[in-house]
Amino acid sequence: MRAFIGIGLSEEARAALTVLQQELSKSHADVKWVDAEQLHVTLKFLDEITEAQRQQVEGFLMKIAQHTSAFTMGLQELGAFPSLNDPRIIWVGVSEGKNDVIRLADAIEKESRALGLKKEEWPYSAHATIGRVRSPRGKHDFIEGLRNPHWTPPTAWQATSVTLYQSVLTSAGPTHSVLAEIPLSK
């Protein structure tokens, strides 16, 4: 199964990101927007794993969660990979709680590598992907919207769990379902 580990967003954060997506879509750029229910902050993309590996991942997530306190998390900075001048992946970065998210991602990466799972190709960046650019149509106006967004970032919320998701690729885009949600210590 194709899987990843992430942190779910608050309802308010999802709603604020949906408003941002609507604002950015006014440029009529060719962007596939992530559905509100699918929005999350990825901690580690696992790719294809077996059922036995899934159980091992759940085990190390429980161990990590026991030693990780719930924390306040907020989203603010709008950005793009590889850059705002050449946007392909549109994201909103974690602002408040960023160091907590990075520590959690580092612990997960260490445990994943100990199991022989795929190493991350890029340095970790704490963000929620909100869209993927499919073609250069409308690029100029879209880039201007990225540089000067008109939106109100969501209020920070308590991140209280880490989630193991299954990701199924469909013609409409990936759909994610929860395999396990592990609470962080209080």
Buried (B, 14 or more C-beta within 10 A) or exposed (E): BBBBBBBBBBEEBBEBBBBBBEEBBEBEBBBEBBBBEBBBBBBBBBEEBEEEBBEBBBEBBEEBBEEBEBBEBBBEEBBBBEEEEEBEBBBBBBBBBBEBBBEBBEBBBEBBEEBEBEEBEEEBBBBBBBBBBEEEEBBEEBBEBBEEBEBEBBEBBEBBBBBBBBBEEEEEEBBBEEBBBBEBEE
